Amino acid sequence: MSNAKVLPLLEPDAVPCCPPLTERPLTAEEAVRTAAMFKALGDPVRLRLFSAVASHDGGEACVCDISDVGVSQPTVSHHLKKLKDAGLLSSERRGTWVYYRVEPSVLAAMGHILGRG
């Protein structure tokens, strides 16, 4: 018997929340969504955690592998929750550990809004 969980497929052409910043001025709603993303990444610990997950082999990282960022474990958990709340990370519990991943659509949307996409 397998404990494997089937995950839904991502839409490869996910529509970003907002147009590139160089295309036109953002609406108030677009600015709120974009600011939440940048605010979550505006903390150096959160940025390091996001980078650790995004660059980890296999595209996901166990919290046990990324918690060495110079703060206590409860603080790491707080920062990971902030990243999840901003829609930048997703997670899955496997036994006693939680695995985090950055969905490809998130990176694509971030590149798009910065005018790279």
Backbone hydrogen bonds, N-H to C=O, Kabsch-Sander energy under -0.5 kcal/mol:
donor,donor_aa,acceptor,acceptor_aa,energy
7,L,5,K,-0.5
14,A,11,E,-0.9
21,L,113,I,-2.6
23,E,20,P,-1.9
24,R,20,P,-0.9
31,A,27,T,-2.4
32,V,28,A,-1.9
33,R,29,E,-2.0
34,T,30,E,-2.6
35,A,31,A,-2.7
36,A,32,V,-1.8
37,M,33,R,-1.5
38,F,34,T,-2.4
39,K,35,A,-3.1
40,A,36,A,-2.1
41,L,37,M,-1.6
42,G,38,F,-0.7
42,G,39,K,-0.7
43,D,40,A,-0.6
47,L,43,D,-2.7
48,R,44,P,-2.2
49,L,45,V,-2.5
50,F,46,R,-2.9
51,S,47,L,-2.4
52,A,48,R,-2.5
53,V,49,L,-2.3
54,A,50,F,-2.8
55,S,51,S,-2.2
56,H,52,A,-0.5
56,H,53,V,-1.0
59,G,56,H,-2.1
60,E,57,D,-0.8
61,A,100,Y,-2.6
63,V,98,V,-2.5
65,D,62,C,-2.0
66,I,62,C,-0.8
66,I,63,V,-0.7
67,S,63,V,-0.8
69,V,67,S,-1.7
76,V,72,S,-2.2
77,S,73,Q,-2.5
78,H,74,P,-2.1
79,H,75,T,-2.3
80,L,76,V,-2.6
81,K,77,S,-2.2
82,K,78,H,-2.0
83,L,79,H,-2.1
84,K,80,L,-2.2
85,D,81,K,-3.1
86,A,82,K,-1.5
87,G,84,K,-1.9
88,L,83,L,-2.3
89,L,83,L,-0.9
90,S,101,R,-2.3
92,E,99,Y,-2.1
94,R,97,W,-3.3
97,W,94,R,-1.8
99,Y,92,E,-2.9
100,Y,61,A,-3.1
101,R,90,S,-2.2
102,V,59,G,-0.7
103,E,101,R,-0.6
106,V,103,E,-1.4
107,L,103,E,-1.4
108,A,104,P,-2.4
109,A,105,S,-2.3
110,M,106,V,-2.5
111,G,107,L,-2.4
112,H,108,A,-2.4
113,I,109,A,-2.5
114,L,110,M,-1.5
115,G,112,H,-1.8
116,R,111,G,-2.9
117,G,111,G,-1.0
